[in-house]
Amino acid sequence: MAIPDGYDLRERISKTPLAQVWTSQNTSSQVVVLKIAADVPQVQKRFERELLAMVANANRHVMPVLDYDASRGW
């Protein structure tokens, strides 16, 4: 699992074969939720489609995407 620079993992919320979800804190001291996809090409592609859909459908009912790095699975 690649932990992105600038984030300190706090508590794991969920773990599945596809991804792990953590509460974490970024360099701005924001507490955020970090989802890290499994290091499997098919999972990475699905994860990217999911993120693009979240960005395209941004509204008050969808969690905002603050950061994304396709090369690292988060």
ABEGO torsion letter per residue (X at the ends): XBBBBGBBBABBABBBAABBBBBBBBAAGBBBBBBBBBBBAAAAAAAAAAAAAAAAABBAABBBBABBBAAAGX
